[in-house]
């Protein structure tokens, strides 16, 4: 247990900061789940909207130093890659149907 006033204050600050960071990370997880649900459903328009929201949330959280900016960049890249793969797959099936 902390004895000095400054150590007690540091504990209070750490608890607040931890709660704030956990909330922000949870928000990212929820947003990513929404994006993945849209991708799984095959809804390209909804997936694009969710990707924009997710990227915005990732950038905001990275700016607050809750997660590292490279981590946010990596997640952003992987999600965009998934959306592009879905678009390519959707466009590929469209051209196949046109040929037949």
N, CA and C of each residue as an Amber inpcrd file, in Angstrom:
protein
   300
   0.8480000  -1.1890000   0.0000000   0.0000000   0.0000000   0.0000000
   0.8850000   1.2420000   0.0000000   0.5090000   2.2060000  -0.7920000
   1.2670000   3.4500000  -0.8940000   1.0660000   4.2850000   0.3690000
   2.1180000   4.9830000   0.7400000   2.0520000   5.8050000   1.9490000
   2.0930000   7.2990000   1.6430000   2.9140000   7.6750000   0.6920000
   3.0410000   9.1070000   0.4090000   1.8490000   9.5880000  -0.4190000
   1.5940000  10.8760000  -0.3270000   0.4800000  11.4660000  -1.0610000
   0.6630000  11.3290000  -2.5650000   1.8980000  11.5150000  -3.0110000
   2.1440000  11.4500000  -4.4550000   1.9330000  10.0340000  -4.9750000
   2.3020000   9.0310000  -4.1780000   2.1040000   7.6420000  -4.5950000
   0.6140000   7.3060000  -4.6290000  -0.1440000   7.8240000  -3.6730000
  -1.5850000   7.5940000  -3.6530000  -2.2530000   8.2440000  -4.8710000
  -1.7850000   9.4440000  -5.1930000  -2.3240000  10.1470000  -6.3620000
  -2.0000000   9.3680000  -7.6390000  -0.7820000   8.8670000  -7.7160000
  -0.3650000   8.1020000  -8.8900000  -1.2590000   6.8670000  -9.0580000
  -1.6360000   6.2140000  -7.9720000  -2.5240000   5.0500000  -8.0320000
  -3.8950000   5.4660000  -8.5670000  -4.4160000   6.5890000  -8.0680000
  -5.7140000   7.0740000  -8.5440000  -5.6630000   7.3780000 -10.0430000
  -4.5940000   8.0390000 -10.4600000  -4.4610000   8.3870000 -11.8720000
  -4.3490000   7.1410000 -12.7400000  -3.5970000   6.1670000 -12.2620000
  -3.4060000   4.9290000 -13.0250000  -4.7200000   4.1810000 -13.2120000
  -5.5360000   4.1620000 -12.1550000  -6.8310000   3.4890000 -12.2540000
  -7.7320000   4.1570000 -13.2890000  -7.7520000   5.4910000 -13.2840000
  -8.5630000   6.2190000 -14.2510000  -8.0700000   5.9700000 -15.6730000
  -6.7480000   6.0320000 -15.8400000  -6.1580000   5.8520000 -17.1560000
  -6.4190000   4.4350000 -17.6710000  -6.3030000   3.4460000 -16.7980000
  -6.5320000   2.0550000 -17.1800000  -7.9730000   1.8620000 -17.6290000
  -8.9100000   2.4450000 -16.8890000 -10.3280000   2.3280000 -17.2440000
 -10.5970000   2.9830000 -18.6000000  -9.9990000   4.1350000 -18.8200000
 -10.1770000   4.8530000 -20.0860000  -9.6040000   4.0490000 -21.2530000
  -8.4100000   3.4870000 -21.0610000  -7.7670000   2.7000000 -22.1160000
  -8.5460000   1.4300000 -22.4200000  -9.0470000   0.7720000 -21.3750000
  -9.8320000  -0.4460000 -21.5830000 -11.1040000  -0.1330000 -22.3670000
 -11.7360000   0.9810000 -22.0650000 -12.9370000   1.3890000 -22.7820000
 -12.6270000   1.6310000 -24.2540000 -11.5490000   2.3400000 -24.5240000
 -11.1690000   2.6390000 -25.9080000 -10.8620000   1.3680000 -26.6880000
 -10.1540000   0.4430000 -26.0630000  -9.8260000  -0.8150000 -26.7430000
 -11.0800000  -1.6330000 -27.0050000 -12.0070000  -1.6060000 -26.0640000
 -13.2620000  -2.3240000 -26.2420000 -14.0570000  -1.7330000 -27.4050000
 -14.0280000  -0.4110000 -27.5370000 -14.7120000   0.2530000 -28.6420000
 -14.1270000  -0.1830000 -29.9850000 -12.8050000  -0.3240000 -30.0360000
 -12.1580000  -0.7930000 -31.2690000 -12.6300000  -2.2040000 -31.5920000
 -12.6380000  -3.0740000 -30.5790000 -13.0550000  -4.4590000 -30.8020000
 -14.4870000  -4.5240000 -31.3280000 -15.3780000  -3.7290000 -30.7570000
 -16.7670000  -3.7180000 -31.2020000 -16.8740000  -3.2410000 -32.6420000
 -16.1090000  -2.2060000 -32.9710000 -16.1530000  -1.6540000 -34.3240000
 -15.6300000  -2.6680000 -35.3390000 -14.5590000  -3.3790000 -34.9800000
 -14.0020000  -4.3950000 -35.8710000 -15.0070000  -5.5310000 -36.0620000
 -15.7040000  -5.8970000 -34.9950000 -16.7280000  -6.9450000 -35.1030000
 -17.8390000  -6.5210000 -36.0600000 -18.2330000  -5.2560000 -35.9860000
 -19.2640000  -4.7510000 -36.8910000 -18.7970000  -4.8460000 -38.3470000
 -17.5330000  -4.4910000 -38.5680000 -16.9650000  -4.5700000 -39.9120000
 -16.9390000  -6.0180000 -40.3970000 -16.4810000  -6.9150000 -39.5470000
 -16.3810000  -8.3240000 -39.9320000 -17.7520000  -8.9310000 -40.1970000
 -18.7410000  -8.4990000 -39.4410000 -20.1030000  -8.9830000 -39.6680000
 -20.5960000  -8.5480000 -41.0470000 -20.2790000  -7.3120000 -41.4290000
 -20.6840000  -6.8080000 -42.7440000 -19.9670000  -7.5770000 -43.8550000
 -18.6970000  -7.8770000 -43.6400000 -17.9330000  -8.6350000 -44.6340000
 -18.4960000 -10.0440000 -44.7570000 -18.7800000 -10.6720000 -43.6260000
 -19.3230000 -12.0300000 -43.6240000 -20.6790000 -12.0770000 -44.3250000
 -21.4720000 -11.0410000 -44.1150000 -22.7870000 -10.9790000 -44.7520000
 -22.6750000 -10.7080000 -46.2510000 -21.5130000 -10.2190000 -46.6940000
 -21.3020000  -9.9490000 -48.1130000 -21.8220000  -8.5950000 -48.5490000
 -22.1250000  -7.7250000 -47.6070000 -22.6540000  -6.3920000 -47.9070000
 -21.4840000  -5.4180000 -48.0870000 -21.1310000  -5.1450000 -49.3370000
 -19.9570000  -4.3140000 -49.6230000 -20.1650000  -2.8770000 -49.1490000
 -21.3190000  -2.3150000 -49.4130000 -21.5800000  -0.9140000 -49.0200000
 -21.4800000  -0.7390000 -47.5060000 -22.1070000  -1.6470000 -46.7760000
 -22.0790000  -1.5690000 -45.3080000 -20.6520000  -1.7920000 -44.7980000
 -19.9240000  -2.7000000 -45.4400000 -18.5480000  -2.9780000 -45.0440000
 -17.6660000  -1.7480000 -45.2510000 -17.8920000  -1.0250000 -46.3440000
 -17.1120000   0.1900000 -46.5970000 -17.3770000   1.2480000 -45.5280000
 -18.6470000   1.3910000 -45.1620000 -19.0220000   2.3630000 -44.1230000
 -18.3850000   1.9650000 -42.7870000 -18.4790000   0.6810000 -42.4620000
 -17.9090000   0.1940000 -41.1990000 -16.3920000   0.3270000 -41.1890000
 -15.7640000   0.1100000 -42.3460000 -14.3010000   0.2690000 -42.4190000
 -13.9130000   1.7120000 -42.1300000 -14.6520000   2.6510000 -42.7070000
 -14.3480000   4.0690000 -42.4490000 -14.4730000   4.3920000 -40.9570000
 -15.5340000   3.8900000 -40.3340000 -15.7310000   4.1320000 -38.9030000
 -14.6040000   3.4940000 -38.0880000 -14.2260000   2.2780000 -38.4810000
 -13.1740000   1.5620000 -37.7530000 -11.8430000   2.2810000 -37.8760000
 -11.5230000   2.7320000 -39.0850000 -10.2600000   3.4490000 -39.3090000
 -10.2410000   4.7390000 -38.4900000 -11.3650000   5.4210000 -38.4760000
 -11.4520000   6.6610000 -37.6960000 -11.2200000   6.3890000 -36.2180000
 -11.8430000   5.3320000 -35.7080000 -11.6960000   4.9790000 -34.2980000
 -10.2540000   4.5700000 -33.9880000  -9.6450000   3.7770000 -34.8750000
  -8.2530000   3.3510000 -34.6750000  -7.3130000   4.5520000 -34.6280000
  -7.5030000   5.4860000 -35.5570000  -6.6400000   6.6630000 -35.6010000
  -6.7870000   7.5150000 -34.3430000  -8.0150000   7.6400000 -33.8880000
  -8.2750000   8.4440000 -32.6940000  -7.6230000   7.8260000 -31.4610000
  -7.7590000   6.5110000 -31.3310000  -7.1850000   5.8150000 -30.1800000
  -5.6680000   5.8360000 -30.2420000  -5.1070000   5.7200000 -31.4330000
  -3.6460000   5.7780000 -31.5930000  -3.1310000   7.1790000 -31.2620000
  -3.9080000   8.1930000 -31.6140000  -3.5020000   9.5680000 -31.3110000
  -3.4510000   9.8170000 -29.8070000  -4.2880000   9.0960000 -29.0630000
  -4.3130000   9.2390000 -27.6050000  -3.2970000   8.3290000 -26.9220000
  -2.5090000   7.5990000 -27.7120000  -1.4630000   6.7010000 -27.2130000
  -2.0060000   5.5250000 -26.4030000  -3.2440000   5.1260000 -26.6730000
  -3.7680000   3.9290000 -26.0320000  -3.1770000   2.7060000 -26.7240000
  -3.1000000   2.7760000 -28.0640000  -2.3810000   1.7550000 -28.8120000
  -1.3120000   2.4590000 -29.6340000  -0.2970000   1.7300000 -30.0300000
   0.7910000   2.3130000 -30.8150000   0.2920000   2.6310000 -32.2170000
   0.8330000   3.6780000 -32.8120000   0.3610000   4.0830000 -34.1390000
   0.6390000   3.0220000 -35.1900000   1.7190000   2.2660000 -35.0380000
   2.0060000   1.1960000 -35.9990000   1.0090000   0.0500000 -35.8620000
   0.5590000  -0.1970000 -34.6440000  -0.4570000  -1.2210000 -34.4200000
  -1.7500000  -0.8090000 -35.1230000  -2.1160000   0.4510000 -34.9820000
  -3.3210000   0.9560000 -35.6410000  -3.1700000   0.8520000 -37.1540000
  -2.0010000   1.1850000 -37.6500000  -1.7400000   1.1230000 -39.0820000
  -1.8360000  -0.3100000 -39.5950000  -1.2830000  -1.2440000 -38.8420000
  -1.3180000  -2.6580000 -39.2320000  -2.7570000  -3.1690000 -39.2780000
  -3.5380000  -2.8390000 -38.2620000  -4.9360000  -3.2760000 -38.2240000
  -5.7190000  -2.6690000 -39.3920000  -5.4840000  -1.3910000 -39.6370000
  -6.1480000  -0.6840000 -40.7280000  -5.8390000  -1.3580000 -42.0720000
  -4.5800000  -1.7010000 -42.2610000  -4.1460000  -2.3330000 -43.4950000
  -4.8000000  -3.6950000 -43.6800000  -4.8510000  -4.4770000 -42.6360000
  -5.4210000  -5.8240000 -42.7290000  -6.9200000  -5.7790000 -43.0040000
  -7.5950000  -4.8200000 -42.3940000  -9.0340000  -4.7000000 -42.6250000
  -9.3120000  -4.2530000 -44.0590000  -8.5170000  -3.3050000 -44.5590000
  -8.6850000  -2.8270000 -45.9320000  -8.3980000  -3.9620000 -46.9120000
  -7.4090000  -4.7650000 -46.5870000  -7.0560000  -5.9040000 -47.4330000
  -8.2240000  -6.8840000 -47.5160000  -8.8810000  -7.0910000 -46.3920000
 -10.0320000  -7.9890000 -46.3560000 -11.1900000  -7.4610000 -47.2050000
 -11.4220000  -6.1550000 -47.1070000 -12.4830000  -5.5420000 -47.9000000
 -12.1570000  -5.6360000 -49.3840000 -10.9130000  -5.3690000 -49.7520000
 -10.5180000  -5.4280000 -51.1620000 -10.6360000  -6.8460000 -51.7090000
 -10.3120000  -7.8370000 -50.8820000 -10.4500000  -9.2320000 -51.3040000
 -11.9210000  -9.5630000 -51.5420000 -12.7720000  -9.0280000 -50.6710000
 -14.1990000  -9.2720000 -50.8190000 -14.7160000  -8.6120000 -52.1020000
 -14.2510000  -7.3960000 -52.3750000 -14.6570000  -6.6970000 -53.5960000
 -14.1950000  -7.4550000 -54.8370000 -12.9510000  -7.9400000 -54.8010000
 -12.4030000  -8.6750000 -55.9410000 -13.1810000  -9.9660000 -56.1710000
 -13.5250000 -10.6230000 -55.1030000 -14.2930000 -11.8610000 -55.2060000
 -15.6790000 -11.5720000 -55.7750000 -16.2830000 -10.4840000 -55.3050000
 -17.6020000 -10.0920000 -55.7990000 -17.5520000  -9.6830000 -57.2570000
 -16.5170000  -8.9590000 -57.6530000 -16.3780000  -8.5330000 -59.0410000
 -16.0670000  -9.7230000 -59.9300000 -15.2910000 -10.6760000 -59.4070000
 -14.9370000 -11.8750000 -60.1690000 -16.1500000 -12.7120000 -60.4920000
 -17.0460000 -12.8810000 -59.5400000 -18.2530000 -13.6800000 -59.7870000
 -19.1840000 -12.9450000 -60.7420000 -19.1540000 -11.6300000 -60.7110000
 -20.0000000 -10.8520000 -61.6220000 -19.5710000 -11.0220000 -63.0720000
 -18.2640000 -11.0430000 -63.3320000 -17.7830000 -11.2000000 -64.6970000
 -18.0050000 -12.6240000 -65.1860000 -17.9270000 -13.5960000 -64.2890000
 -18.1720000 -14.9830000 -64.6680000 -19.6280000 -15.1550000 -65.0940000
 -20.5290000 -14.5100000 -64.3720000 -21.9470000 -14.6350000 -64.6920000
 -22.2380000 -13.9420000 -66.0460000 -21.5330000 -12.8570000 -66.3300000
 -21.7420000 -12.1450000 -67.5810000 -21.2620000 -12.9760000 -68.7730000
 -20.1860000 -13.7400000 -68.5980000 -19.6450000 -14.5710000 -69.6740000
 -20.5610000 -15.7460000 -69.9740000 -21.2150000 -16.2560000 -68.9660000
 -22.0640000 -17.4580000 -69.1500000 -23.3760000 -17.1090000 -69.7550000
